[in-house]
Amino acid sequence: MDIHTLNVGISNSYLIRDQGTILIDAGVPGRIKKFEYTLKNLGIAPEEIAAIAITHCHWDHVGSLKELRNITGAKVIAHKNDADHLEKGELIVPPGVTWWGKY
């Protein structure tokens, strides 16, 4: 099994390759070119990604999901409580707890 960390913004995404390829989280909005560049450097075609698993629906984990789904055709896996937010395209921005987050 190979696990690759993809630095695509303020939070990371992870690519897991074994008998198939799964992407964990979709990063911040507007990072599709960064995803494409990173996948190309890893020698992975976007359509090799069979599923995109979302850990939770905060904006920095689902921001590029729509574009990633379009280029990969991957199935999206998320908790049932997040499904409504994803279907509506809502980006949840949690209240900040640090000075940076409050900014």
NULUMBA-871031 format. One record per atom (N, C-alpha, C): atom name; x, z, y; residue number from 1. Coordinates in steps of 0.05 Angstrom, whole numbers, plus 5000, padded with zeros to 4 digits. Example, Ala and Ser with C-alpha at 12.3 -4.5 7.8 and 13.67 -1.06 7.14 Angstrom:
# NULUMBA-871031
@atom N&px 5264&pz 5156&py 4886&nr 1
@atom CA&px 5246&pz 5156&py 4910&nr 1
@atom C&px 5264&pz 5156&py 4934&nr 1
@atom N&px 5257&pz 5142&py 4955&nr 2
@atom CA&px 5273&pz 5143&py 4979&nr 2
@atom C&px 5258&pz 5157&py 5001&nr 2
END
This chain:
# NULUMBA-871031
@atom N&px 5017&pz 5000&py 4977&nr 1
@atom CA&px 5000&pz 5000&py 5000&nr 1
@atom C&px 5018&pz 5000&py 5025&nr 1
@atom N&px 5010&pz 4984&py 5045&nr 2
@atom CA&px 5024&pz 4983&py 5070&nr 2
@atom C&px 5006&pz 4993&py 5092&nr 2
@atom N&px 5016&pz 5010&py 5110&nr 3
@atom CA&px 5001&pz 5019&py 5133&nr 3
@atom C&px 5017&pz 5012&py 5158&nr 3
@atom N&px 5004&pz 4998&py 5176&nr 4
@atom CA&px 5017&pz 4990&py 5201&nr 4
@atom C&px 5002&pz 5003&py 5224&nr 4
@atom N&px 5017&pz 5015&py 5242&nr 5
@atom CA&px 5006&pz 5026&py 5267&nr 5
@atom C&px 5006&pz 5004&py 5288&nr 5
@atom N&px 4983&pz 4999&py 5300&nr 6
@atom CA&px 4981&pz 4979&py 5321&nr 6
@atom C&px 4977&pz 4993&py 5347&nr 6
@atom N&px 4996&pz 4991&py 5365&nr 7
@atom CA&px 4994&pz 5003&py 5391&nr 7
@atom C&px 4981&pz 4984&py 5410&nr 7
@atom N&px 4955&pz 4988&py 5414&nr 8
@atom CA&px 4939&pz 4968&py 5429&nr 8
@atom C&px 4925&pz 4982&py 5453&nr 8
@atom N&px 4936&pz 5002&py 5464&nr 9
@atom CA&px 4924&pz 5016&py 5486&nr 9
@atom C&px 4930&pz 5046&py 5485&nr 9
@atom N&px 4912&pz 5062&py 5496&nr 10
@atom CA&px 4917&pz 5091&py 5496&nr 10
@atom C&px 4913&pz 5104&py 5469&nr 10
@atom N&px 4900&pz 5090&py 5451&nr 11
@atom CA&px 4897&pz 5100&py 5424&nr 11
@atom C&px 4907&pz 5079&py 5405&nr 11
@atom N&px 4916&pz 5087&py 5382&nr 12
@atom CA&px 4926&pz 5068&py 5362&nr 12
@atom C&px 4904&pz 5058&py 5343&nr 12
@atom N&px 4908&pz 5035&py 5332&nr 13
@atom CA&px 4892&pz 5025&py 5310&nr 13
@atom C&px 4911&pz 5024&py 5286&nr 13
@atom N&px 4900&pz 5023&py 5262&nr 14
@atom CA&px 4917&pz 5022&py 5238&nr 14
@atom C&px 4907&pz 5000&py 5220&nr 14
@atom N&px 4926&pz 4986&py 5209&nr 15
@atom CA&px 4920&pz 4965&py 5190&nr 15
@atom C&px 4930&pz 4974&py 5163&nr 15
@atom N&px 4912&pz 4974&py 5144&nr 16
@atom CA&px 4918&pz 4983&py 5116&nr 16
@atom C&px 4915&pz 4959&py 5098&nr 16
@atom N&px 4938&pz 4953&py 5084&nr 17
@atom CA&px 4938&pz 4930&py 5066&nr 17
@atom C&px 4944&pz 4940&py 5038&nr 17
@atom N&px 4927&pz 4933&py 5019&nr 18
@atom CA&px 4931&pz 4939&py 4991&nr 18
@atom C&px 4920&pz 4916&py 4976&nr 18
@atom N&px 4898&pz 4919&py 4962&nr 19
@atom CA&px 4885&pz 4897&py 4949&nr 19
@atom C&px 4869&pz 4880&py 4968&nr 19
@atom N&px 4866&pz 4890&py 4992&nr 20
@atom CA&px 4853&pz 4876&py 5014&nr 20
@atom C&px 4864&pz 4888&py 5040&nr 20
@atom N&px 4852&pz 4880&py 5063&nr 21
@atom CA&px 4862&pz 4889&py 5089&nr 21
@atom C&px 4839&pz 4901&py 5105&nr 21
@atom N&px 4844&pz 4925&py 5115&nr 22
@atom CA&px 4824&pz 4940&py 5131&nr 22
@atom C&px 4837&pz 4948&py 5157&nr 22
@atom N&px 4822&pz 4945&py 5179&nr 23
@atom CA&px 4831&pz 4955&py 5205&nr 23
@atom C&px 4816&pz 4980&py 5211&nr 23
@atom N&px 4830&pz 5001&py 5220&nr 24
@atom CA&px 4818&pz 5026&py 5229&nr 24
@atom C&px 4818&pz 5026&py 5259&nr 24
@atom N&px 4795&pz 5026&py 5271&nr 25
@atom CA&px 4790&pz 5027&py 5300&nr 25
@atom C&px 4797&pz 5001&py 5314&nr 25
@atom N&px 4785&pz 4997&py 5337&nr 26
@atom CA&px 4786&pz 4971&py 5351&nr 26
@atom C&px 4798&pz 4974&py 5379&nr 26
@atom N&px 4810&pz 4996&py 5386&nr 27
@atom CA&px 4823&pz 4999&py 5411&nr 27
@atom C&px 4806&pz 4997&py 5436&nr 27
@atom N&px 4819&pz 4996&py 5459&nr 28
@atom CA&px 4805&pz 4995&py 5485&nr 28
@atom C&px 4795&pz 4966&py 5490&nr 28
@atom N&px 4777&pz 4963&py 5509&nr 29
@atom CA&px 4767&pz 4937&py 5516&nr 29
@atom C&px 4790&pz 4919&py 5527&nr 29
@atom N&px 4787&pz 4893&py 5523&nr 30
@atom CA&px 4806&pz 4874&py 5534&nr 30
@atom C&px 4833&pz 4872&py 5520&nr 30
@atom N&px 4835&pz 4880&py 5495&nr 31
@atom CA&px 4861&pz 4879&py 5481&nr 31
@atom C&px 4862&pz 4859&py 5458&nr 31
@atom N&px 4843&pz 4840&py 5458&nr 32
@atom CA&px 4842&pz 4821&py 5436&nr 32
@atom C&px 4868&pz 4804&py 5434&nr 32
@atom N&px 4879&pz 4797&py 5456&nr 33
@atom CA&px 4904&pz 4781&py 5456&nr 33
@atom C&px 4927&pz 4798&py 5443&nr 33
@atom N&px 4927&pz 4824&py 5450&nr 34
@atom CA&px 4947&pz 4842&py 5438&nr 34
@atom C&px 4944&pz 4844&py 5408&nr 34
@atom N&px 4918&pz 4846&py 5399&nr 35
@atom CA&px 4913&pz 4847&py 5370&nr 35
@atom C&px 4922&pz 4821&py 5357&nr 35
@atom N&px 4916&pz 4798&py 5369&nr 36
@atom CA&px 4924&pz 4772&py 5358&nr 36
@atom C&px 4954&pz 4770&py 5356&nr 36
@atom N&px 4968&pz 4778&py 5377&nr 37
@atom CA&px 4997&pz 4777&py 5378&nr 37
@atom C&px 5009&pz 4795&py 5356&nr 37
@atom N&px 4998&pz 4819&py 5353&nr 38
@atom CA&px 5009&pz 4838&py 5334&nr 38
@atom C&px 5004&pz 4828&py 5305&nr 38
@atom N&px 4980&pz 4818&py 5300&nr 39
@atom CA&px 4974&pz 4807&py 5273&nr 39
@atom C&px 4992&pz 4784&py 5267&nr 39
@atom N&px 4997&pz 4766&py 5286&nr 40
@atom CA&px 5015&pz 4743&py 5282&nr 40
@atom C&px 5043&pz 4753&py 5275&nr 40
@atom N&px 5053&pz 4773&py 5289&nr 41
@atom CA&px 5079&pz 4783&py 5283&nr 41
@atom C&px 5081&pz 4796&py 5256&nr 41
@atom N&px 5059&pz 4807&py 5246&nr 42
@atom CA&px 5059&pz 4819&py 5219&nr 42
@atom C&px 5054&pz 4798&py 5197&nr 42
@atom N&px 5048&pz 4773&py 5206&nr 43
@atom CA&px 5043&pz 4752&py 5186&nr 43
@atom C&px 5016&pz 4755&py 5173&nr 43
@atom N&px 4996&pz 4765&py 5188&nr 44
@atom CA&px 4969&pz 4770&py 5178&nr 44
@atom C&px 4950&pz 4752&py 5193&nr 44
@atom N&px 4935&pz 4735&py 5179&nr 45
@atom CA&px 4915&pz 4719&py 5192&nr 45
@atom C&px 4891&pz 4737&py 5198&nr 45
@atom N&px 4877&pz 4734&py 5221&nr 46
@atom CA&px 4854&pz 4751&py 5227&nr 46
@atom C&px 4833&pz 4751&py 5205&nr 46
@atom N&px 4828&pz 4729&py 5193&nr 47
@atom CA&px 4808&pz 4727&py 5172&nr 47
@atom C&px 4815&pz 4742&py 5146&nr 47
@atom N&px 4840&pz 4752&py 5144&nr 48
@atom CA&px 4847&pz 4769&py 5121&nr 48
@atom C&px 4835&pz 4797&py 5124&nr 48
@atom N&px 4827&pz 4805&py 5148&nr 49
@atom CA&px 4816&pz 4831&py 5152&nr 49
@atom C&px 4787&pz 4831&py 5141&nr 49
@atom N&px 4782&pz 4846&py 5120&nr 50
@atom CA&px 4756&pz 4846&py 5107&nr 50
@atom C&px 4737&pz 4865&py 5120&nr 50
@atom N&px 4748&pz 4887&py 5132&nr 51
@atom CA&px 4730&pz 4907&py 5144&nr 51
@atom C&px 4744&pz 4921&py 5168&nr 51
@atom N&px 4728&pz 4929&py 5187&nr 52
@atom CA&px 4738&pz 4945&py 5209&nr 52
@atom C&px 4723&pz 4972&py 5208&nr 52
@atom N&px 4738&pz 4993&py 5203&nr 53
@atom CA&px 4726&pz 5020&py 5201&nr 53
@atom C&px 4729&pz 5034&py 5228&nr 53
@atom N&px 4707&pz 5044&py 5238&nr 54
@atom CA&px 4707&pz 5057&py 5264&nr 54
@atom C&px 4706&pz 5087&py 5259&nr 54
@atom N&px 4725&pz 5102&py 5270&nr 55
@atom CA&px 4726&pz 5131&py 5265&nr 55
@atom C&px 4704&pz 5145&py 5282&nr 55
@atom N&px 4700&pz 5136&py 5306&nr 56
@atom CA&px 4679&pz 5146&py 5324&nr 56
@atom C&px 4675&pz 5127&py 5347&nr 56
@atom N&px 4654&pz 5129&py 5361&nr 57
@atom CA&px 4646&pz 5108&py 5381&nr 57
@atom C&px 4656&pz 5113&py 5409&nr 57
@atom N&px 4678&pz 5127&py 5413&nr 58
@atom CA&px 4688&pz 5129&py 5440&nr 58
@atom C&px 4700&pz 5102&py 5449&nr 58
@atom N&px 4700&pz 5097&py 5475&nr 59
@atom CA&px 4707&pz 5071&py 5486&nr 59
@atom C&px 4735&pz 5062&py 5477&nr 59
@atom N&px 4754&pz 5081&py 5473&nr 60
@atom CA&px 4781&pz 5074&py 5466&nr 60
@atom C&px 4784&pz 5068&py 5436&nr 60
@atom N&px 4763&pz 5070&py 5421&nr 61
@atom CA&px 4764&pz 5064&py 5392&nr 61
@atom C&px 4746&pz 5040&py 5385&nr 61
@atom N&px 4728&pz 5031&py 5403&nr 62
@atom CA&px 4710&pz 5009&py 5397&nr 62
@atom C&px 4711&pz 4987&py 5418&nr 62
@atom N&px 4728&pz 4990&py 5438&nr 63
@atom CA&px 4727&pz 4971&py 5461&nr 63
@atom C&px 4731&pz 4942&py 5455&nr 63
@atom N&px 4747&pz 4935&py 5435&nr 64
@atom CA&px 4752&pz 4907&py 5428&nr 64
@atom C&px 4738&pz 4899&py 5402&nr 64
@atom N&px 4719&pz 4915&py 5394&nr 65
@atom CA&px 4706&pz 4911&py 5368&nr 65
@atom C&px 4692&pz 4884&py 5367&nr 65
@atom N&px 4676&pz 4877&py 5387&nr 66
@atom CA&px 4661&pz 4852&py 5386&nr 66
@atom C&px 4680&pz 4828&py 5383&nr 66
@atom N&px 4701&pz 4827&py 5398&nr 67
@atom CA&px 4720&pz 4805&py 5397&nr 67
@atom C&px 4734&pz 4804&py 5370&nr 67
@atom N&px 4742&pz 4828&py 5360&nr 68
@atom CA&px 4755&pz 4829&py 5334&nr 68
@atom C&px 4736&pz 4820&py 5311&nr 68
@atom N&px 4712&pz 4827&py 5313&nr 69
@atom CA&px 4692&pz 4819&py 5293&nr 69
@atom C&px 4689&pz 4788&py 5294&nr 69
@atom N&px 4689&pz 4777&py 5318&nr 70
@atom CA&px 4686&pz 4748&py 5321&nr 70
@atom C&px 4710&pz 4733&py 5309&nr 70
@atom N&px 4734&pz 4743&py 5312&nr 71
@atom CA&px 4757&pz 4728&py 5302&nr 71
@atom C&px 4763&pz 4733&py 5273&nr 71
@atom N&px 4753&pz 4756&py 5262&nr 72
@atom CA&px 4759&pz 4763&py 5235&nr 72
@atom C&px 4736&pz 4758&py 5216&nr 72
@atom N&px 4711&pz 4760&py 5226&nr 73
@atom CA&px 4688&pz 4758&py 5208&nr 73
@atom C&px 4685&pz 4783&py 5191&nr 73
@atom N&px 4699&pz 4804&py 5198&nr 74
@atom CA&px 4700&pz 4828&py 5182&nr 74
@atom C&px 4674&pz 4844&py 5184&nr 74
@atom N&px 4668&pz 4858&py 5162&nr 75
@atom CA&px 4646&pz 4877&py 5162&nr 75
@atom C&px 4654&pz 4901&py 5178&nr 75
@atom N&px 4635&pz 4913&py 5193&nr 76
@atom CA&px 4641&pz 4937&py 5208&nr 76
@atom C&px 4630&pz 4961&py 5193&nr 76
@atom N&px 4647&pz 4982&py 5190&nr 77
@atom CA&px 4639&pz 5006&py 5176&nr 77
@atom C&px 4640&pz 5029&py 5197&nr 77
@atom N&px 4617&pz 5043&py 5199&nr 78
@atom CA&px 4616&pz 5065&py 5219&nr 78
@atom C&px 4596&pz 5085&py 5208&nr 78
@atom N&px 4597&pz 5109&py 5219&nr 79
@atom CA&px 4578&pz 5130&py 5212&nr 79
@atom C&px 4551&pz 5122&py 5222&nr 79
@atom N&px 4530&pz 5129&py 5207&nr 80
@atom CA&px 4503&pz 5121&py 5214&nr 80
@atom C&px 4495&pz 5131&py 5242&nr 80
@atom N&px 4506&pz 5153&py 5251&nr 81
@atom CA&px 4499&pz 5164&py 5277&nr 81
@atom C&px 4511&pz 5147&py 5300&nr 81
@atom N&px 4531&pz 5131&py 5294&nr 82
@atom CA&px 4543&pz 5113&py 5313&nr 82
@atom C&px 4532&pz 5085&py 5313&nr 82
@atom N&px 4516&pz 5078&py 5293&nr 83
@atom CA&px 4506&pz 5051&py 5290&nr 83
@atom C&px 4490&pz 5042&py 5314&nr 83
@atom N&px 4473&pz 5059&py 5325&nr 84
@atom CA&px 4456&pz 5051&py 5347&nr 84
@atom C&px 4473&pz 5045&py 5372&nr 84
@atom N&px 4493&pz 5061&py 5377&nr 85
@atom CA&px 4511&pz 5055&py 5399&nr 85
@atom C&px 4526&pz 5029&py 5396&nr 85
@atom N&px 4535&pz 5023&py 5372&nr 86
@atom CA&px 4549&pz 4998&py 5366&nr 86
@atom C&px 4531&pz 4974&py 5370&nr 86
@atom N&px 4506&pz 4976&py 5359&nr 87
@atom CA&px 4487&pz 4954&py 5361&nr 87
@atom C&px 4480&pz 4948&py 5390&nr 87
@atom N&px 4479&pz 4969&py 5407&nr 88
@atom CA&px 4472&pz 4965&py 5435&nr 88
@atom C&px 4497&pz 4958&py 5452&nr 88
@atom N&px 4520&pz 4960&py 5440&nr 89
@atom CA&px 4545&pz 4954&py 5455&nr 89
@atom C&px 4552&pz 4975&py 5475&nr 89
@atom N&px 4543&pz 5000&py 5470&nr 90
@atom CA&px 4549&pz 5022&py 5488&nr 90
@atom C&px 4577&pz 5033&py 5483&nr 90
@atom N&px 4591&pz 5037&py 5505&nr 91
@atom CA&px 4618&pz 5050&py 5504&nr 91
@atom C&px 4615&pz 5079&py 5513&nr 91
@atom N&px 4620&pz 5097&py 5495&nr 92
@atom CA&px 4618&pz 5125&py 5502&nr 92
@atom C&px 4644&pz 5135&py 5514&nr 92
@atom N&px 4642&pz 5146&py 5538&nr 93
@atom CA&px 4665&pz 5158&py 5551&nr 93
@atom C&px 4661&pz 5188&py 5552&nr 93
@atom N&px 4676&pz 5202&py 5535&nr 94
@atom CA&px 4672&pz 5231&py 5534&nr 94
@atom C&px 4683&pz 5244&py 5560&nr 94
@atom N&px 4672&pz 5268&py 5566&nr 95
@atom CA&px 4683&pz 5282&py 5590&nr 95
@atom C&px 4711&pz 5290&py 5585&nr 95
@atom N&px 4727&pz 5288&py 5606&nr 96
@atom CA&px 4756&pz 5295&py 5604&nr 96
@atom C&px 4760&pz 5325&py 5601&nr 96
@atom N&px 4780&pz 5332&py 5586&nr 97
@atom CA&px 4787&pz 5361&py 5583&nr 97
@atom C&px 4815&pz 5367&py 5595&nr 97
@atom N&px 4830&pz 5347&py 5600&nr 98
@atom CA&px 4857&pz 5350&py 5612&nr 98
@atom C&px 4856&pz 5339&py 5641&nr 98
@atom N&px 4876&pz 5343&py 5656&nr 99
@atom CA&px 4876&pz 5331&py 5683&nr 99
@atom C&px 4875&pz 5301&py 5682&nr 99
@atom N&px 4889&pz 5289&py 5662&nr 100
@atom CA&px 4889&pz 5260&py 5659&nr 100
@atom C&px 4861&pz 5250&py 5651&nr 100
@atom N&px 4849&pz 5264&py 5632&nr 101
@atom CA&px 4822&pz 5256&py 5623&nr 101
@atom C&px 4801&pz 5259&py 5645&nr 101
@atom N&px 4804&pz 5279&py 5662&nr 102
@atom CA&px 4785&pz 5284&py 5684&nr 102
@atom C&px 4789&pz 5263&py 5706&nr 102
@atom N&px 4813&pz 5252&py 5708&nr 103
@atom CA&px 4819&pz 5232&py 5728&nr 103
@atom C&px 4803&pz 5207&py 5721&nr 103
END
